[in-house]
Amino acid sequence: MQNKRLFIIAILVLITLLLVVFGFAVVRLISGDGAEGQGDSVVFPESEEVNQDLLREANFLFGTSSERYVMEGNGTRPAPDFRALTTEPSVGIVVTERDTTLGSSTPFVRYVNQENGHVYELPLSVVGNEKELTKKTVLRVAAASLSQSGSSTLLQYHSDIGDVHTYLGTLQQPAPTSSEPGVYLLDGTTLANNITSTAFSPSGEHVLYVQRGQDGATIYKESLMTGDKIVLWSSLLRNVHVAWPHEASVLVYTNPTSIAEGLVFTLNPDTGVDQVVLGGEFALAGKQDPTAQRLLYSLQEQVGGVVSLRVLEQETGKTTYLEPATVVEKCVWGPSGSVYIYCAVPREPIVGTMLEDWYMGKVHTDDVIWRFNTFTGGATMLLDPLTEVEQRFDIVDLVVSPSEEYLVLRTKVNNVLWSLRLPEDTQPAAGSGEVTDEAG
């Protein structure tokens, strides 16, 4: 009897050890630590397929909720008004338009696969399969951005010891003799460590990046043509974000927080001269329109601690309140000449320290997509994901196509991309402050 009891105990211990080993292997699989030959770098040559089978298996096991809404096709069938574009985590969205056999100004979305760093492209107006544009593998991509033309990319990824590295690459046309004529070579270099924010110029000829150090932050400007680099601005401020909405204006703002006053200012991209636009408000953040003449900004009201969303005419100082309100990170300006702003507005208002919890991923919002008319202050609800696909979306990284036909967005929980066909009535709405609901 004693031997039988010992035998059973031994079997249970063995099963426990096997479960521990299996769990450890899965964790390493998802984090990318199992790549052979990885060493201290997670950037691999063009031809090296690193753990791609394992990555695909991981995506199968831990798939996203978008799978049943992703459609496959050969590019001949019109796309539905609202659909999922990807099933795998993706970042770094840009929408371009070009003439094709499908017609003039056909919209395409380009994005970066978060698991392997490859750049993909997908048509928006028709149901077509995604096309892989690059094959340089970069594991553990945390964030990415593409130039407006989609020809350059910045990939930020984590090293084995947790440092943030940034890879700057340009998509080079494949050689005529290439065995894969549709695949671009991604030629580039690794920038300095601990870069916290990046932005391409509208022309795509330069890039800005913020490097944070012990004594503050420095903003560098680098030419993609020559590689020349200059210090554009430096300060004791350590946590700042950069954006480059207009060739002649760079926007900078401090990390928004509900416990400290923020600052929004502009930089001359040639001289580095700064000019304060706003300050002295809690949770302050902003986005300039493509003309750099209007500023969309959000802040936390001193009374009640709720978030407020506003538009500032920088020349006249006129301010327009937009309701329902959201944080500026959930908004995007329409293209140059548009009167609209598109935002993901939480069903429940963001109040108090919920802002910090949202930034850290401790809480998530349940968003509805709204369109604001910046001339009249009118608001129109465009889509409620809960009604449309029975899912709750925490939405970030909204991008509008150049012709204002499509809105592409990313869900923060699983980094899946979706697209929405925008209504055709893109003219200033009649009436001031009018709120309408196209869904009902």
PyMOL commands that set and color helices and strands:
alter all, ss='L'
color gray80, all
select helices_A, chain A and resi 2-31+52-61+67-69+328-330+354-359+385-389
alter helices_A, ss='H'
color red, helices_A
select strands_A, chain A and resi 74-78+82-84+90-100+103-113+119-123+126-128+131-132+141-146+152-158+164-172+185-190+195-200+206-213+216-223+229-235+240-246+249-254+261-267+274-288+294-300+307-313+319-322+331-333+340-346+367-373+379-383+395-400+406-411+417-421+435-437
alter strands_A, ss='S'
color yellow, strands_A
deselect
rebuild
show_as cartoon
